[in-house]
Amino acid sequence: MLAAAPIAASLPDEAGAPRYRVVSPHRHAAVPGMPGPYPGKVVNVHSDKCLDATGGHANADVVREMMARGMCALTGEKKVGDAWKRFFEPKDVVGLKVNCGGRPYVVSSREIVAEAIRQLMAIGIKPTEIYIYERFQDQLDDVNYAPDLPQGVRIIGAESANFFANAMKRLYEMAGTPRSDESGYDPRTYVEADFFGEEDTRSAMMRLVTQRLTKIINIPNVKDHGATGVTGCLKNIAYGSFSNVARTHSHGKSHTYSCVGTMAAVEPLRSRTALQIMDGLRGVWHGGPFAHTKRYVFYPKRILFGTDPVAIDRLLLDIVDEKRKAEGAVSIWNRDPRHLKADDWGARDQDPNVNILIREPGHIEYASTLGLGVADLAKIHTEDVGV
């Protein structure tokens, strides 16, 4: 069963809260993808058989069964194909927003990604109309989903690891010059805010999202995060679809409290994100969003399904915080400056009681005030399914 610890009784007001200017030519859908048709509903599918003894290898057959049971429980359909048809149709162009930041140990599992693509193709969506996307191409290259994918599925990173390629993309964007490919960012759709007096105050949405995709499947991981407390559905879809987001935290201070939800609510991202599948086969309880070492890796052995990113992330807070408590680490809610060593990544990586920023797990409840989902545990319905 998922824990149900109460959320902090009162969330701190964000001191010096930034003013946001959101620019988008896209209109709201009549029924936006977030929170979608199942607000406040989360299906938690768990199986001790999904990983081998080392945790390094997933059982593809078990994962497939977990996916089928989760989708049917979410939609109420008896057949898995019908469950997927609740969200997608053959004419859709679908993006899978993966998370590769925790490479090599905790990334969106290839077994989950492959099964999602198999189901999309069973509906009649052509492989050339399916995209796996992430902000950084080098991370996608390291994870290397390609060997497990049908021919034609495209893998797109908005930013290359190559400095010259990044500079050229930036010149195109500043000039507003049309691009023939789906990489890079759309200068017409952006969030503008001055956080710390930085020179570039705009974060633009990925061109793939604004100009090509009709639907998005969000596949985040179960991970701790130094700025947001956890990085789940909201942060993966928001910070993973916009440029220039690292500027929101510096010198011990983070503006993620308000920025994550603000970005997730921008159209067309909000309306096109149709399905949330949180990969909890493996997780990170400290040092996230990275997983450079297995020291902080753990194995929840579950997948969470829903359309409401806030509800899933609200449960994620407890999953990560309970693991931290079991390991003797301070809570993700801890704001004591005695645990703060601003920007000292080395100290943070060595000691789970060190924070590099004052964390903002309240970003999840803030997102609920923007209409993105349900944060109140009393109003979240969790269905547990064992495989």
ZIZI-V738858 format. One line per field, one symbol per residue. psi: psi as a letter, one per 40 degrees, with the letter a starting at -180 (. if undefined). Layout:
BEGIN
psi=???
END
This chain:
BEGIN
psi=iiifiiihdhiiihhfhihihhhheiiiidgidheaefhehhhhhiheediadeeehihdddddddddddddddeeidhdddddeddiideihhhhgihedeiedgihhddddddddddddddehideehhhiidhdddddddgedeeiihdhihhhdhiehddddddddddddefhiieieiaiheehihhihdffidheihiihddddedidihhhgiihiihddedihbdddddcdeeiifdeeehifehhedddddddddehiedddegdhhghhfdiiheieieigeiedehigdfihhiaehddddddddddddddddddefiiieehehedehghegddddddheehieihigeeddddddeeeeahehdeehhhhhhi.
END
